[in-house]
C-alpha cells in the first residue's frame, strides 16, 4: 500500500470510529477464514492474497496470537468441502468469518445468520442473495465485489486485438462454483457481434468434461476461450492453460496467475488489493460495527497481464497499443 493511500485509510477510519472503538480489545478476538487459491505454501498467487490480507490486518493493529487468533482454511474451489468447513467454523463461534468466494459465503450463510461475515471477491452478492443491496447489505454479510459483468466486453475486445481471426468464443465455467455465470454470458452474447464474434457457454463439472468440451469447440476454425472468474478456473488453471495451448486457442483469463503460468492474457481486478481492503472490514467488525451497516465496495484497481511467450507460440502479435496499457508483460 502506498504511503498516501495508507494515511488516507487511517484518516478515514479515525473519522468514522469513536475513540472507544479504537481502544485495544479487552479479550482475544477470533477470526475464521476461508481463503482463495489452493494454499499459501504452493500457490504463488494465493500466497500473495493471503499475505495482503494479513498485512492489512497487521497495519490496523491486529497481530495473530497477541490480540486475536485466526483459523485459516483453503477449500480450493470445492463447494462440498466449503460446506464442511462452514459447519466447523460456526461451531467455533468466532467473532467474524471471512470468505473469498461466492460458494464459500453461501456455505457460511447456510450455517449462520448471526455471526458477521466479510467477503473479498464476489461477482453478484445481490443476485445470489448474499446481501439485500450494495448500499445497505441488511444481513450478517458484507465486503467487496471482484468482477463487474461489463468486463465481459473488455475480454472480447482484448481477445480480438490479439487474435483478429477469432470468431467463436466459448465461455468456460462450472455452474456449482459460478452461480452468477448467466450474467457474464448475457454480456458476452450481447457484445460479441460488435467484434464479429459469437459467444457460447461451456458448462463443465470436471477436468474431463472441460477437455471434451473444449476439444469439440476447437474442431471448427476461429475458436477462442474466455475463462469466467470462478474457483474451478483457479484450481484447474494448469490443465486449462495446457489445453488452450495444445489446441492453439487464444484465451483470456480473469486472474493474474493464469497469464503468469502460461496463459495468453489475463484481465481483472487486482485481487491482492481486494484482500487488503477486506482486512479493513474485518477490523471494523472486530471493533463493533455491523455488516448490515457497511456498504459493499467495488474494485478500484484492475490489472492486465500479457504473456508474449504464449502469444509467440500461437503465432500471434500483440499490438503495441495493448502492450502500452499492460500492467505486466511476460517475455
C-alpha positions in Angstrom: 0.0 0.0 0.0 1.3 3.4 -0.9 2.0 5.8 1.9 -0.6 8.3 0.8 -3.3 5.6 0.5 -2.4 4.3 3.9 -2.6 7.7 5.5 -6.0 8.3 3.8 -7.3 5.0 5.1 -6.2 5.8 8.6 -7.6 9.2 8.4 -11.0 7.9 7.2 -11.0 5.3 9.9 -10.3 7.8 12.6 -13.2 9.9 11.5 -15.6 7.0 11.3 -14.8 5.2 14.6 -15.4 6.6 18.1 -12.5 6.8 20.5 -13.8 3.9 22.5 -13.9 1.7 19.4 -10.3 2.4 18.6 -9.1 1.1 22.0 -7.5 -2.2 22.2 -10.0 -5.1 22.7 -10.4 -6.4 26.3 -10.2 -10.0 25.1 -8.7 -12.2 22.4 -10.8 -11.9 19.2 -11.3 -14.8 16.9 -11.3 -14.9 13.0 -12.2 -17.9 11.0 -11.3 -17.5 7.3 -11.8 -19.5 4.0 -9.1 -18.1 1.8 -8.9 -18.2 -2.0 -6.4 -20.2 -4.0 -5.0 -23.6 -3.2 -2.9 -22.7 -0.1 -0.3 -20.2 1.0 2.6 -22.7 0.5 2.3 -24.0 -3.1 0.1 -21.4 -4.8 2.1 -18.3 -5.5 -0.9 -16.0 -6.3 -2.9 -17.5 -3.4 0.0 -16.7 -1.1 0.1 -13.1 -2.4 -3.6 -12.8 -1.5 -3.0 -14.3 1.9 -0.1 -12.0 2.6 -2.0 -8.9 1.5 -4.9 -9.9 3.9 -2.6 -10.5 6.9 -0.6 -7.3 6.2 -3.8 -5.4 6.1 -4.8 -6.7 9.5 -1.4 -6.0 10.9 -1.4 -2.4 9.7 -4.7 -2.0 11.5 -3.3 -3.3 14.7 -4.4 -7.0 14.7 -1.5 -9.3 15.5 -2.2 -13.0 15.3 -1.5 -14.6 18.7 -1.5 -11.3 20.6 -4.9 -9.6 20.3 -6.6 -12.1 18.0 -6.3 -15.6 16.8 -7.1 -16.8 13.3 -8.1 -20.2 11.8 -7.4 -20.3 8.0 -8.6 -22.9 5.5 -8.0 -23.2 1.8 -11.0 -25.1 0.3 -9.7 -24.6 -3.3 -13.0 -24.1 -5.1 -14.6 -27.2 -3.7 -18.1 -26.4 -2.6 -18.6 -29.7 -0.8 -15.5 -29.1 1.3 -16.6 -25.5 1.9 -19.9 -26.8 3.4 -17.9 -29.0 5.8 -15.6 -26.1 6.8 -18.6 -23.8 7.3 -20.1 -26.2 9.9 -16.7 -26.4 11.6 -16.2 -22.7 11.7 -19.7 -21.8 13.0 -19.2 -24.4 15.8 -16.1 -22.4 16.9 -18.3 -19.3 17.4 -15.7 -16.8 16.1 -16.2 -13.1 16.3 -16.0 -12.8 12.5 -15.9 -15.1 9.5 -14.1 -14.4 6.2 -14.8 -15.9 2.8 -13.1 -15.3 -0.5 -15.8 -16.7 -3.0 -19.5 -16.9 -3.6 -19.8 -20.6 -2.8 -17.8 -20.1 0.5 -20.1 -17.2 1.6 -23.2 -19.2 0.7 -21.9 -22.2 2.7 -21.4 -19.9 5.7 -24.8 -18.3 5.4 -26.4 -21.7 5.3 -25.0 -22.3 8.8 -25.4 -18.8 10.4 -27.3 -15.6 10.0 -25.9 -14.0 13.1 -22.0 -14.3 13.0 -20.6 -11.4 10.9 -19.2 -12.4 7.5 -16.8 -10.4 5.4 -16.2 -11.4 1.8 -13.4 -10.4 -0.6 -14.2 -11.1 -4.2 -17.9 -11.8 -5.1 -19.3 -11.3 -8.6 -23.0 -10.9 -7.7 -23.7 -10.5 -4.0 -27.2 -9.2 -4.7 -28.3 -11.7 -7.3 -27.0 -14.6 -5.3 -28.9 -13.4 -2.2 -25.8 -12.7 -0.1 -26.9 -9.0 0.5 -30.1 -7.1 0.0 -28.3 -4.2 -1.7 -24.8 -2.8 -2.2 -25.6 0.4 -0.1 -27.4 -1.5 2.7 -26.4 -5.2 2.9 -29.0 -5.7 5.5 -27.9 -9.1 6.9 -24.8 -10.5 8.5 -22.5 -10.4 5.4 -20.8 -7.6 3.5 -17.5 -7.0 1.8 -16.0 -6.4 -1.7 -17.0 -7.3 -5.2 -14.4 -8.8 -7.5 -15.9 -8.5 -11.0 -18.4 -6.5 -12.9 -20.3 -8.2 -15.7 -19.4 -5.4 -18.1 -15.8 -6.8 -18.0 -17.0 -9.4 -20.5 -16.9 -6.7 -23.2 -13.3 -5.9 -22.4 -12.3 -9.6 -22.5 -13.7 -9.8 -26.1 -12.1 -6.5 -27.1 -8.7 -7.7 -25.9 -9.0 -11.1 -27.5 -9.9 -9.6 -30.8 -7.0 -7.2 -30.6 -4.5 -10.1 -30.2 -6.4 -12.7 -32.2 -8.2 -10.9 -35.1 -9.2 -14.3 -36.6 -11.2 -15.2 -33.5 -14.9 -15.6 -34.4 -16.3 -18.1 -31.9 -15.8 -17.6 -28.2 -16.6 -20.3 -25.6 -17.1 -19.2 -22.0 -15.9 -21.9 -19.6 -17.3 -22.2 -16.1 -18.6 -24.6 -13.5 -22.2 -23.9 -12.6 -21.6 -25.0 -9.0 -18.8 -22.6 -8.4 -20.1 -19.8 -10.6 -23.8 -19.4 -9.9 -23.6 -16.0 -11.4 -22.3 -17.2 -14.8 -25.5 -16.4 -16.7 -24.9 -12.7 -16.2 -21.5 -12.9 -17.9 -23.0 -14.9 -20.7 -25.6 -12.3 -21.3 -23.0 -9.6 -21.6 -20.8 -11.8 -23.8 -23.6 -12.7 -26.2 -24.8 -9.1 -26.4 -21.3 -7.7 -27.0 -19.8 -10.4 -29.3 -21.5 -9.3 -32.6 -19.7 -5.9 -32.3 -16.4 -7.7 -32.6 -17.6 -10.1 -35.3 -17.9 -12.9 -32.9 -20.5 -15.3 -31.4 -20.4 -16.4 -27.8 -21.5 -19.7 -26.3 -21.4 -21.4 -22.9 -19.2 -24.3 -21.9 -20.6 -25.6 -18.6 -18.4 -28.2 -17.1 -18.1 -30.1 -13.8 -14.7 -31.7 -14.1 -11.4 -31.5 -16.0 -12.5 -34.4 -18.2 -15.7 -32.6 -19.2 -13.7 -29.4 -19.8 -11.2 -31.2 -22.1 -14.0 -32.9 -24.1 -16.0 -29.6 -24.5 -13.0 -27.5 -25.5 -11.7 -30.1 -27.9 -15.2 -30.1 -29.6 -15.1 -26.3 -29.7 -11.6 -26.3 -31.3 -12.7 -28.5 -34.3 -14.0 -25.5 -36.2 -11.8 -22.6 -37.1 -11.9 -19.2 -35.4 -12.3 -20.6 -31.9 -11.2 -18.7 -28.7 -11.8 -19.1 -25.0 -12.9 -16.9 -22.0 -12.5 -18.4 -18.5 -15.1 -17.0 -16.2 -14.0 -15.9 -12.7 -14.9 -18.9 -10.5 -12.9 -21.3 -8.3 -13.0 -24.0 -11.0 -10.8 -21.8 -13.3 -8.4 -21.2 -10.4 -7.8 -24.7 -9.2 -7.8 -26.2 -12.7 -5.7 -23.4 -14.3 -2.8 -25.7 -15.2 -4.9 -28.2 -17.3 -6.9 -25.3 -18.8 -3.8 -23.4 -19.9 -2.2 -26.5 -21.3 -5.5 -27.4 -23.1 -5.7 -24.0 -24.8 -2.0 -24.2 -25.8 -2.3 -27.7 -27.2 -5.4 -26.8 -29.2 -3.9 -23.5 -30.3 -6.9 -21.5 -28.9 -6.3 -17.9 -27.9 -7.7 -17.4 -24.4 -8.3 -14.7 -21.8 -8.5 -15.4 -18.1 -9.8 -13.5 -15.1 -6.8 -13.8 -12.7 -3.1 -12.7 -13.0 -1.8 -16.2 -12.1 -3.3 -17.6 -15.3 -1.1 -15.4 -17.5 1.9 -15.8 -15.2 1.6 -19.6 -15.5 1.4 -19.6 -19.3 -2.0 -18.2 -20.4 -2.1 -15.7 -23.2 -3.9 -12.8 -21.4 -5.5 -12.0 -18.1 -7.6 -9.1 -17.1 -9.5 -8.4 -13.9 -9.4 -6.6 -10.6 -6.2 -6.7 -8.6 -7.2 -9.5 -6.2 -4.5 -8.8 -3.7 -5.8 -5.3 -3.3 -9.3 -6.6 -2.6 -7.9 -8.9 0.1 -6.0 -6.0 1.7 -9.1 -3.8 1.6 -11.2 -6.7 3.1 -9.0 -6.6 6.2 -10.4 -3.1 6.9 -13.9 -4.5 7.2 -12.7 -7.4 9.4 -11.2 -4.7 11.6 -14.4 -2.7 11.7 -16.4 -5.7 12.6 -14.0 -6.7 15.3 -14.3 -3.2 16.8 -18.1 -3.4 17.0 -19.6 -2.3 13.6 -22.3 -4.4 12.0 -22.1 -5.8 8.4 -25.6 -4.6 7.7 -24.3 -1.0 8.0 -21.1 -1.5 5.9 -21.8 -1.0 2.1 -20.4 -3.5 -0.4 -17.5 -1.9 -2.2 -16.3 -2.3 -5.8 -12.8 -2.8 -7.1 -10.6 0.3 -7.6 -7.6 -1.4 -9.3 -7.5 -3.6 -12.4 -4.6 -5.3 -14.0 -3.8 -6.6 -17.5 -1.1 -9.2 -17.8 0.2 -10.3 -21.3 2.3 -13.4 -21.9 4.3 -12.7 -25.0 5.8 -16.2 -24.9 2.3 -17.7 -25.2 1.4 -15.3 -28.0 4.5 -16.3 -30.0 3.7 -20.0 -29.5 0.2 -19.3 -31.0 1.7 -17.2 -33.9 0.0 -14.0 -32.6 1.3 -10.5 -32.4 0.2 -8.3 -29.6 -0.4 -4.7 -30.7 1.8 -2.0 -29.3 -1.3 -0.1 -28.1 -2.3 -3.0 -25.9 1.2 -3.6 -24.7 1.4 0.0 -23.6 -1.6 -0.5 -21.3 -0.4 -3.7 -19.7 0.5 -3.7 -16.0 2.8 -6.7 -16.6 4.4 -8.2 -19.7 5.9 -11.7 -19.5 8.5 -12.4 -22.2 
